[in-house]
Amino acid sequence: MLTALSIRNIVLIEALDLEFGPGLSVLTGETGAGKSILLDSLGLALGARADNGLVRSGEAQASVTATFDAPAAGHRAIAVLAANAIDIEPGEPLIIRRSLKADGGSRAFINDQPCSAALLRELGGSLVEIHGQHDDRGLLNPRGHRALLDAYGRCHASGVGAAHAAWRAAAAALAEARATVETAARDRDYLAHVVEELAQFGPEPGEEAVLAEERATMQKGARLTDDLTAVTQCLTGSDGGLAQLRQAARRLDRIASEYEPLAQALEALDRAVVEAGEAEDRLAEAADALSFDPARLDRIETRLFDLRGLARKHQVQADDLATLRDDMAARLAAIEGGEEHIAALDAEVAVKAATYRRAAQALSAERQSAAGKLDAAVAGELAPLKLDAARFRTAVVPLDEAQWGPQGMDRVEFEISTNPGAPFAPLVKIASGGELSRFILALKVALAEQGGADSLIFDEIDRGVGGAVASAIGERLARLARTNQILVVTHSPQVAARGAGHMLIAKASDGTVARTGVHALSESERREEIARMLSGAEITAEARAQAERLLEA
């Protein structure tokens, strides 16, 4: 709900701060007092085109600030803000500010966070609807008519959305399967050749590393074999170093007791024999580890060469050849079993499509029934509003299958015929001004609480009518005000008397500068203003008495 409007330097308005409450608020005043300036100012805050002609003469900048109650959970404004990364605290009022420079250019803010005019228009459409010569076409936009009808008739669209999602998912799976089979079928011979080739070769993950390590070990053994043999020969055999050390130790042992230094030499010689023995053992182990079979080395090198050649051929890593074989085998198998799989998917699509069609047809029937009820409800509102020559209908038109969607298979649009015999046309084609506003009022009353913005503004909805018609307009505005905040600019005392709040718009001049001001009326002031609206410049006792009767009614 709009709670406050602050205007600075807009045309005739120098500084103006207004507060609004719930229910029906009326704005009255003489023609030319500046009522349209208020709506232009609010429109600027809600994203209307920034016309620098609105800046008050002699001022460098103008600004408008509109304050709204915190949007309730689930309100469309919350989704709009979230989609545009505008953060507001829960329970925090929504403050929209727009500034306009005299030399062109404007800036916009939502709770002090900069935003675009396009975002203001989107957000404003969820908060306020302005009907009349300043109509923002909220209710006139056919894109929202289907949702309004569904809400009015309590039509069950959610099941249609789920059925549509299931149908489209099955159709996507079928299309993917067909594409896979078609691609595989084109490559049948190639796939068969590759699968056979890789199956015969039998690559295994990690095989390249194992072969490369084994080959490196064998190649190292080939290089060291001669040296190992020579070293071993130096140590072993009857004439080898180890045998000589042992023979020397035996001889020294016989004489070591006769001279102390010889005993020490024997100990050293014994240690040398032990160390030489260990060296002989290590040499034997190394010879075993580095021994190789030239035929085995040749087989390993051939396998490794072929493995890497296949990897280069198929542009994969050697370790991925096994996966490639499995993938291609699966693609080849898909060709063989593809038609059967596609047939099953095709049948599933047909079942899901039939389910969707049944749900959508049931929804269409609900919409047709709701459309008839809405047409009758709107028709009942037209005659009291002096629109008895007009006819209204809710067109529920079947869409082409290509346009079916989660909301069903219908296009919904509100249409009217304003004169007898005239064809029906979209609601947006109706004549502008008071007639349009009255028609929107009739539709709003018929729709009652179904959708729309929280705040509705009607600009001179009573233009060109009076008496009983004006009373009917006032009565319907009061009914709407039970669930919505209603602001109405009016010249009708019958409408003004219905307001819960009354503001007088007046223009004053000191001879050089004209200024527009707005004054919230007390009960006595309100009675005088309604009497003025009834009698004109000279307020008579009869006019005051009539004003009293209107207020009491």
C-alpha positions as CSV (number, residue, x, y, z in Angstrom):
1,M,0.0,0.0,0.0
2,L,1.2,3.5,-0.8
3,T,1.8,5.3,2.5
4,A,3.5,8.5,1.5
5,L,4.5,10.7,-1.5
6,S,7.1,13.4,-1.3
7,I,7.4,15.8,-4.3
8,R,10.1,18.5,-4.8
9,N,10.1,21.0,-7.7
10,I,7.7,19.3,-10.1
11,V,6.0,21.9,-12.3
12,L,3.8,23.9,-10.0
13,I,4.7,21.9,-6.9
14,E,7.5,23.4,-4.9
15,A,7.5,21.0,-1.9
16,L,4.7,18.6,-1.0
17,D,4.5,15.8,1.5
18,L,1.4,13.6,1.5
19,E,0.4,10.6,3.6
20,F,-2.2,8.0,2.5
21,G,-4.1,5.5,4.5
22,P,-6.1,2.3,3.5
23,G,-9.5,2.3,1.9
24,L,-10.8,5.0,-0.4
25,S,-9.1,8.4,-0.6
26,V,-10.5,11.1,-2.9
27,L,-8.7,14.1,-4.4
28,T,-10.7,17.0,-5.5
29,G,-10.1,20.6,-6.7
30,E,-10.8,23.1,-9.4
31,T,-9.9,22.2,-13.0
32,G,-6.3,23.2,-13.6
33,A,-5.4,23.1,-9.9
34,G,-2.7,20.5,-10.6
35,K,-4.3,17.1,-10.0
36,S,-2.6,15.7,-13.0
37,I,0.8,16.8,-11.6
38,L,0.3,14.5,-8.7
39,L,-0.2,11.5,-11.0
40,D,2.7,12.6,-13.2
41,S,4.9,12.7,-10.1
42,L,3.8,9.3,-9.0
43,G,4.2,8.0,-12.5
44,L,7.8,9.3,-12.5
45,A,8.6,7.4,-9.3
46,L,7.1,4.3,-10.9
47,G,9.4,4.4,-13.9
48,A,7.5,6.7,-16.4
49,R,9.6,8.4,-19.1
50,A,11.8,11.1,-17.5
51,D,10.6,14.4,-19.2
52,N,12.8,17.3,-18.0
53,G,9.8,19.5,-18.7
54,L,8.5,18.3,-15.3
55,V,11.3,20.2,-13.5
56,R,10.0,23.4,-11.9
57,S,11.1,26.5,-13.7
58,G,14.3,28.0,-12.3
59,E,15.2,24.8,-10.5
60,A,18.2,22.5,-11.4
61,Q,16.6,19.3,-10.2
62,A,13.3,17.7,-9.2
63,S,12.6,14.6,-7.2
64,V,9.8,12.3,-6.1
65,T,9.9,9.7,-3.3
66,A,7.1,7.1,-2.9
67,T,6.9,5.0,0.2
68,F,5.1,1.7,0.4
69,D,4.3,-0.7,3.2
70,A,6.7,-3.7,3.4
71,P,5.5,-6.3,0.8
72,A,3.9,-9.3,2.3
73,A,5.6,-12.7,1.8
74,G,4.8,-14.1,-1.6
75,H,4.0,-10.6,-3.1
76,R,5.1,-10.2,-6.7
77,A,7.3,-7.3,-5.7
78,I,9.5,-9.6,-3.6
79,A,10.2,-11.8,-6.7
80,V,10.9,-8.7,-8.8
81,L,13.4,-7.3,-6.3
82,A,15.1,-10.7,-5.8
83,A,15.5,-11.2,-9.5
84,N,17.3,-7.9,-9.7
85,A,19.5,-8.4,-6.7
86,I,17.8,-5.7,-4.6
87,D,17.9,-6.6,-1.0
88,I,15.4,-5.4,1.6
89,E,15.0,-6.4,5.2
90,P,11.8,-8.3,6.1
91,G,9.2,-5.8,7.3
92,E,11.2,-2.9,5.9
93,P,9.1,-0.3,4.0
94,L,9.8,0.0,0.3
95,I,11.1,3.5,-0.6
96,I,11.3,4.4,-4.3
97,R,13.1,7.7,-5.2
98,R,13.6,9.2,-8.6
99,S,15.4,12.4,-9.3
100,L,15.3,14.4,-12.6
101,K,17.7,17.1,-13.8
102,A,16.6,20.1,-15.7
103,D,19.3,19.6,-18.3
104,G,18.3,15.9,-18.8
105,G,19.0,12.6,-17.2
106,S,17.5,10.9,-14.2
107,R,18.5,8.6,-11.4
108,A,16.5,6.0,-9.5
109,F,16.9,4.2,-6.2
110,I,15.0,1.5,-4.3
111,N,15.8,1.7,-0.6
112,D,18.9,3.7,-1.5
113,Q,20.1,1.1,-3.9
114,P,20.6,2.4,-7.5
115,C,18.4,0.8,-10.1
116,S,17.2,1.3,-13.7
117,A,13.9,3.0,-14.8
118,A,13.0,-0.4,-16.4
119,L,13.1,-2.0,-13.0
120,L,11.0,0.8,-11.5
121,R,8.4,0.1,-14.2
122,E,8.4,-3.6,-13.4
123,L,8.2,-3.0,-9.7
124,G,5.7,-0.3,-10.0
125,G,3.3,-2.5,-12.0
126,S,3.2,-4.9,-9.0
127,L,2.4,-2.1,-6.6
128,V,0.1,0.4,-8.3
129,E,-2.3,0.4,-11.2
130,I,-3.3,3.8,-12.6
131,H,-6.4,3.9,-14.7
132,G,-7.7,6.7,-16.9
133,Q,-5.8,9.1,-19.0
134,H,-2.7,8.1,-17.1
135,D,-3.4,4.4,-17.5
136,D,-0.4,2.2,-17.1
137,R,-2.2,-0.6,-18.9
138,G,-1.7,-3.1,-16.0
139,L,-5.2,-4.7,-16.4
140,L,-5.3,-4.0,-20.1
141,N,-2.3,-6.2,-20.8
142,P,-3.5,-9.5,-22.3
143,R,-0.6,-11.4,-20.9
144,G,-2.2,-11.3,-17.5
145,H,-5.7,-12.1,-18.5
146,R,-5.3,-15.9,-18.4
147,A,-4.0,-15.8,-14.8
148,L,-6.8,-13.5,-13.7
149,L,-9.4,-15.8,-15.2
150,D,-7.8,-18.9,-13.6
151,A,-7.8,-17.1,-10.2
152,Y,-11.4,-15.9,-10.6
153,G,-12.7,-19.4,-11.6
154,R,-10.3,-21.3,-9.3
155,C,-9.1,-23.2,-12.4
156,H,-6.6,-26.0,-11.7
157,A,-3.6,-25.1,-13.8
158,S,-0.9,-26.8,-11.6
159,G,-1.7,-30.3,-12.8
160,V,-1.4,-29.1,-16.4
161,G,2.0,-27.7,-15.7
162,A,3.2,-31.0,-14.2
163,A,1.8,-33.0,-17.1
164,H,3.4,-30.6,-19.6
165,A,6.8,-31.0,-17.9
166,A,6.5,-34.8,-18.0
167,W,5.5,-34.7,-21.7
168,R,8.4,-32.4,-22.6
169,A,10.9,-34.5,-20.7
170,A,9.8,-37.7,-22.4
171,A,9.9,-36.0,-25.8
172,A,13.4,-34.7,-25.1
173,A,14.6,-38.3,-24.1
174,L,13.1,-39.6,-27.4
175,A,14.8,-36.9,-29.4
176,E,18.1,-37.6,-27.7
177,A,17.8,-41.4,-28.3
178,R,16.9,-40.9,-32.0
179,A,19.9,-38.6,-32.5
180,T,22.2,-41.1,-30.8
181,V,21.0,-44.0,-32.9
182,E,21.2,-41.9,-36.1
183,T,24.7,-40.8,-35.4
184,A,25.8,-44.4,-34.4
185,A,24.1,-45.8,-37.5
186,R,26.2,-43.5,-39.8
187,D,29.3,-44.8,-38.1
188,R,28.3,-48.5,-37.9
189,D,31.3,-49.9,-40.0
190,Y,33.8,-47.7,-38.3
191,L,32.5,-48.6,-34.8
192,A,32.6,-52.3,-35.6
193,H,36.2,-52.1,-36.9
194,V,37.4,-50.1,-33.8
195,V,35.6,-52.4,-31.3
196,E,37.1,-55.5,-33.0
197,E,40.5,-54.0,-33.1
198,L,40.5,-53.0,-29.5
199,A,38.9,-56.2,-28.4
200,Q,41.7,-58.2,-30.0
201,F,44.4,-56.0,-28.6
202,G,42.8,-56.0,-25.1
203,P,44.2,-52.8,-23.6
204,E,44.1,-52.4,-19.8
205,P,44.1,-49.3,-17.6
206,G,47.6,-48.7,-16.3
207,E,49.2,-51.2,-18.8
208,E,51.5,-48.5,-20.4
209,A,53.2,-47.7,-17.1
210,V,53.7,-51.3,-16.2
211,L,55.3,-52.1,-19.6
212,A,57.4,-49.0,-19.6
213,E,58.8,-49.8,-16.2
214,E,59.6,-53.5,-17.1
215,R,61.3,-52.5,-20.3
216,A,63.4,-49.9,-18.5
217,T,64.5,-52.5,-16.0
218,M,65.5,-55.0,-18.7
219,Q,67.3,-52.3,-20.7
220,K,69.3,-51.4,-17.6
221,G,70.2,-55.1,-17.0
222,A,71.4,-55.3,-20.6
223,R,73.8,-52.4,-20.0
224,L,75.1,-53.7,-16.6
225,T,75.5,-57.4,-17.3
226,D,79.1,-57.4,-18.6
227,D,80.3,-55.3,-15.8
228,L,78.5,-57.4,-13.2
229,T,80.0,-60.5,-14.8
230,A,83.6,-59.1,-14.6
231,V,83.2,-58.0,-11.0
232,T,81.8,-61.3,-10.0
233,Q,84.7,-63.1,-11.7
234,C,87.1,-61.0,-9.7
235,L,85.6,-62.2,-6.5
236,T,84.5,-65.8,-7.1
237,G,86.3,-68.9,-8.4
238,S,89.4,-70.7,-7.2
239,D,91.6,-67.8,-8.2
240,G,89.1,-65.0,-7.2
241,G,89.7,-62.4,-4.6
242,L,87.5,-63.9,-2.0
243,A,89.3,-67.3,-2.3
244,Q,92.7,-65.6,-2.0
245,L,91.5,-63.7,1.1
246,R,90.4,-66.9,2.7
247,Q,93.7,-68.7,1.9
248,A,95.6,-65.8,3.3
249,A,93.5,-65.8,6.5
250,R,94.2,-69.6,7.0
251,R,97.9,-69.2,6.7
252,L,98.0,-66.2,9.0
253,D,96.0,-68.0,11.6
254,R,98.8,-70.5,12.0
255,I,101.4,-67.9,13.0
256,A,99.3,-65.1,14.4
257,S,99.8,-66.3,18.0
258,E,103.6,-65.9,17.8
259,Y,103.5,-62.1,17.3
260,E,100.8,-59.6,18.5
261,P,100.6,-57.4,15.4
262,L,99.9,-60.5,13.3
263,A,96.8,-61.2,15.5
264,Q,95.5,-57.8,14.7
265,A,96.2,-58.3,11.0
266,L,94.2,-61.6,11.2
267,E,91.2,-59.8,12.7
268,A,91.2,-57.2,9.9
269,L,91.6,-60.0,7.3
270,D,88.6,-61.9,8.9
271,R,86.5,-58.7,8.6
272,A,87.5,-58.4,4.9
273,V,86.4,-62.0,4.2
274,V,83.0,-61.3,5.8
275,E,82.5,-58.0,3.8
276,A,83.7,-59.6,0.6
277,G,81.2,-62.4,1.2
278,E,78.3,-59.9,1.6
279,A,79.4,-58.2,-1.5
280,E,79.3,-61.5,-3.4
281,D,75.7,-62.1,-2.1
282,R,74.6,-58.6,-3.2
283,L,76.2,-59.0,-6.6
284,A,74.3,-62.3,-7.0
285,E,71.0,-60.6,-6.1
286,A,71.6,-57.8,-8.5
287,A,72.4,-60.2,-11.3
288,D,69.1,-62.1,-10.7
289,A,67.1,-58.8,-10.6
290,L,68.7,-57.5,-13.8
291,S,68.7,-60.6,-15.7
292,F,66.6,-60.4,-18.8
293,D,65.2,-62.5,-21.7
294,P,65.9,-60.8,-25.0
295,A,62.8,-62.4,-26.5
296,R,60.7,-61.1,-23.5
297,L,62.2,-57.6,-24.0
298,D,61.3,-57.7,-27.7
299,R,57.7,-58.7,-26.9
300,I,57.4,-55.9,-24.3
301,E,58.7,-53.2,-26.7
302,T,56.4,-54.4,-29.4
303,R,53.4,-54.3,-27.1
304,L,54.3,-50.9,-25.8
305,F,54.8,-49.5,-29.3
306,D,51.4,-50.9,-30.5
307,L,49.6,-49.6,-27.4
308,R,50.9,-46.1,-27.9
309,G,50.2,-46.2,-31.6
310,L,46.5,-47.1,-30.9
311,A,46.3,-44.2,-28.5
312,R,47.6,-41.8,-31.1
313,K,45.3,-43.2,-33.7
314,H,42.2,-42.6,-31.6
315,Q,43.5,-39.4,-30.0
316,V,43.2,-40.6,-26.4
317,Q,45.6,-41.5,-23.6
318,A,46.8,-45.1,-23.6
319,D,45.0,-45.7,-20.3
320,D,41.7,-44.5,-21.9
321,L,41.7,-47.1,-24.7
322,A,39.7,-49.6,-22.6
323,T,37.1,-47.0,-21.9
324,L,37.0,-46.1,-25.5
325,R,36.4,-49.7,-26.4
326,D,33.5,-50.0,-24.0
327,D,31.9,-46.7,-25.1
328,M,32.1,-47.7,-28.8
329,A,30.7,-51.1,-28.0
330,A,27.8,-49.5,-26.2
331,R,27.1,-47.3,-29.2
332,L,27.3,-50.3,-31.5
333,A,24.9,-52.1,-29.3
334,A,22.6,-49.1,-29.3
335,I,22.2,-49.6,-33.1
336,E,21.1,-53.1,-32.6
337,G,18.7,-52.4,-29.8
338,G,18.0,-48.8,-30.7
339,E,14.8,-49.3,-32.6
340,E,13.2,-51.2,-29.8
341,H,14.3,-48.6,-27.3
342,I,12.9,-45.8,-29.5
343,A,9.6,-47.6,-29.9
344,A,9.3,-47.7,-26.1
345,L,10.2,-44.1,-25.7
346,D,7.8,-43.2,-28.5
347,A,5.0,-45.0,-26.7
348,E,5.9,-43.2,-23.5
349,V,5.7,-39.8,-25.2
350,A,2.3,-40.7,-26.6
351,V,1.0,-41.6,-23.1
352,K,2.4,-38.4,-21.6
353,A,1.0,-36.3,-24.4
354,A,-2.4,-37.8,-23.9
355,T,-2.2,-37.2,-20.2
356,Y,-1.3,-33.5,-20.8
357,R,-4.1,-33.2,-23.4
358,R,-6.7,-34.5,-21.0
359,A,-5.6,-32.2,-18.3
360,A,-5.4,-29.2,-20.6
361,Q,-8.8,-29.9,-22.0
362,A,-10.3,-30.2,-18.6
363,L,-8.6,-26.8,-17.7
364,S,-10.1,-25.3,-20.9
365,A,-13.5,-26.5,-19.9
366,E,-13.0,-24.9,-16.5
367,R,-11.9,-21.7,-18.2
368,Q,-14.9,-21.6,-20.5
369,S,-17.2,-22.0,-17.5
370,A,-15.4,-19.3,-15.5
371,A,-15.4,-17.0,-18.6
372,G,-19.2,-17.3,-18.8
373,K,-19.5,-16.4,-15.1
374,L,-17.1,-13.5,-15.4
375,D,-18.9,-12.2,-18.5
376,A,-22.2,-12.2,-16.6
377,A,-20.6,-10.5,-13.5
378,V,-19.1,-7.7,-15.7
379,A,-22.4,-7.3,-17.6
380,G,-24.2,-6.7,-14.3
381,E,-21.9,-3.8,-13.6
382,L,-22.0,-2.0,-16.9
383,A,-25.5,-0.5,-16.9
384,P,-25.2,1.3,-13.6
385,L,-22.0,2.8,-14.9
386,K,-23.7,4.2,-18.0
387,L,-22.1,1.5,-20.2
388,D,-25.3,-0.3,-20.9
389,A,-24.6,-0.3,-24.7
390,A,-21.3,-2.1,-24.2
391,R,-20.8,-5.8,-24.2
392,F,-17.9,-7.7,-22.6
393,R,-16.7,-11.2,-23.2
394,T,-13.7,-13.3,-22.1
395,A,-12.3,-15.0,-25.3
396,V,-10.8,-18.4,-24.6
397,V,-9.2,-19.3,-27.9
398,P,-7.4,-22.6,-28.6
399,L,-3.8,-22.3,-29.4
400,D,-1.9,-24.2,-32.1
401,E,-0.2,-27.3,-30.7
402,A,3.2,-25.7,-31.1
403,Q,2.1,-23.0,-28.6
404,W,0.8,-25.4,-25.9
405,G,2.6,-24.9,-22.6
406,P,2.4,-25.4,-18.9
407,Q,-0.5,-23.0,-18.7
408,G,-2.6,-25.1,-21.1
409,M,-3.7,-24.8,-24.7
410,D,-5.7,-21.6,-24.5
411,R,-5.1,-17.9,-25.1
412,V,-7.3,-15.7,-22.9
413,E,-8.1,-12.1,-23.6
414,F,-10.8,-9.7,-22.4
415,E,-12.7,-8.2,-25.3
416,I,-15.4,-5.6,-25.6
417,S,-17.9,-4.1,-28.0
418,T,-18.8,-0.5,-27.1
419,N,-21.7,-0.1,-29.5
420,P,-24.6,-2.3,-30.7
421,G,-23.6,-4.3,-33.7
422,A,-19.9,-3.4,-33.4
423,P,-17.5,-6.3,-33.4
424,F,-15.6,-7.3,-30.3
425,A,-12.1,-6.0,-30.0
426,P,-9.3,-6.3,-27.4
427,L,-9.9,-4.4,-24.2
428,V,-6.9,-2.1,-25.0
429,K,-8.8,-0.7,-28.0
430,I,-11.6,0.9,-25.8
431,A,-12.0,4.7,-25.9
432,S,-9.7,6.5,-23.4
433,G,-10.7,8.6,-20.5
434,G,-13.6,8.2,-18.2
435,E,-15.3,5.5,-20.2
436,L,-12.2,3.4,-20.0
437,S,-11.9,4.0,-16.3
438,R,-15.5,3.0,-15.7
439,F,-15.0,-0.2,-17.7
440,I,-11.9,-1.1,-15.7
441,L,-13.9,-0.4,-12.5
442,A,-16.6,-2.8,-13.6
443,L,-14.0,-5.5,-14.4
444,K,-12.2,-4.8,-11.1
445,V,-15.4,-5.2,-9.2
446,A,-16.3,-8.4,-11.0
447,L,-12.8,-9.8,-10.4
448,A,-12.9,-8.7,-6.8
449,E,-9.8,-10.0,-5.0
450,Q,-8.3,-11.9,-8.0
451,G,-4.8,-10.5,-8.6
452,G,-3.6,-7.1,-9.4
453,A,-1.8,-4.4,-7.5
454,D,-2.5,-3.4,-3.9
455,S,-3.1,0.2,-4.8
456,L,-5.5,1.4,-7.5
457,I,-5.7,4.9,-8.8
458,F,-8.7,6.1,-10.9
459,D,-8.2,9.4,-12.7
460,E,-11.5,11.3,-13.3
461,I,-13.5,8.0,-13.6
462,D,-16.7,10.1,-13.3
463,R,-15.9,12.3,-16.3
464,G,-19.1,13.2,-18.2
465,V,-21.5,11.5,-15.8
466,G,-23.5,12.5,-12.8
467,G,-26.4,11.7,-10.6
468,A,-27.2,8.0,-10.3
469,V,-24.1,7.0,-12.4
470,A,-21.8,8.9,-10.2
471,S,-23.4,7.3,-7.1
472,A,-22.9,3.9,-8.7
473,I,-19.3,4.7,-9.3
474,G,-18.8,5.8,-5.8
475,E,-20.5,2.7,-4.4
476,R,-18.3,0.4,-6.5
477,L,-15.1,2.2,-5.5
478,A,-16.1,1.8,-1.9
479,R,-16.6,-1.9,-2.4
480,L,-13.1,-2.2,-4.0
481,A,-11.7,-0.3,-1.1
482,R,-12.5,-3.1,1.3
483,T,-9.7,-5.1,-0.2
484,N,-7.5,-2.5,-2.0
485,Q,-6.2,0.9,-1.4
486,I,-8.1,3.2,-3.8
487,L,-7.2,6.7,-4.8
488,V,-9.6,8.6,-7.0
489,V,-9.3,12.0,-8.7
490,T,-12.9,13.1,-9.0
491,H,-15.2,16.0,-9.8
492,S,-18.3,14.2,-8.5
493,P,-19.7,15.0,-5.1
494,Q,-21.3,11.5,-5.0
495,V,-17.9,9.9,-5.4
496,A,-16.2,12.3,-3.0
497,A,-18.7,11.6,-0.3
498,R,-17.7,7.9,-0.3
499,G,-14.1,8.6,0.7
500,A,-12.5,7.6,4.0
501,G,-10.0,10.4,3.4
502,H,-10.4,13.6,1.4
503,M,-7.6,15.9,0.0
504,L,-8.1,19.2,-1.7
505,I,-5.8,20.2,-4.5
506,A,-5.5,24.0,-4.9
507,K,-3.4,26.4,-6.9
508,A,-2.3,29.7,-5.4
509,S,-0.4,32.6,-6.9
510,D,1.3,35.7,-5.4
511,G,1.2,37.5,-8.7
512,T,4.5,36.2,-9.9
513,V,4.8,32.5,-9.0
514,A,2.0,29.9,-9.0
515,R,2.2,27.0,-6.6
516,T,0.0,23.8,-6.2
517,G,-0.7,22.6,-2.7
518,V,-2.7,19.7,-1.2
519,H,-4.6,20.0,2.0
520,A,-6.2,17.1,4.0
521,L,-9.7,18.2,4.9
522,S,-11.3,17.9,8.3
523,E,-15.0,16.8,8.5
524,S,-16.3,20.4,8.3
525,E,-14.0,21.3,5.5
526,R,-14.9,18.2,3.6
527,R,-18.6,19.1,3.9
528,E,-17.9,22.6,2.5
529,E,-15.9,21.1,-0.4
530,I,-18.6,18.7,-1.4
531,A,-21.1,21.6,-1.1
532,R,-18.9,23.6,-3.5
533,M,-18.8,20.7,-5.9
534,L,-22.6,20.6,-5.8
535,S,-23.3,24.3,-6.2
536,G,-20.3,26.0,-7.8
537,A,-18.6,29.2,-6.7
538,E,-21.4,30.3,-4.3
539,I,-22.2,27.7,-1.7
540,T,-25.8,27.7,-0.7
541,A,-27.6,26.4,2.3
542,E,-29.3,23.8,0.1
543,A,-25.9,22.6,-1.2
544,R,-24.6,22.2,2.4
545,A,-27.7,20.3,3.3
546,Q,-27.3,18.0,0.2
547,A,-23.6,17.5,1.1
548,E,-24.6,16.5,4.6
549,R,-27.1,14.0,3.2
550,L,-24.4,12.5,0.9
551,L,-22.0,12.1,3.7
552,E,-24.5,10.5,5.9
553,A,-25.5,8.1,3.2
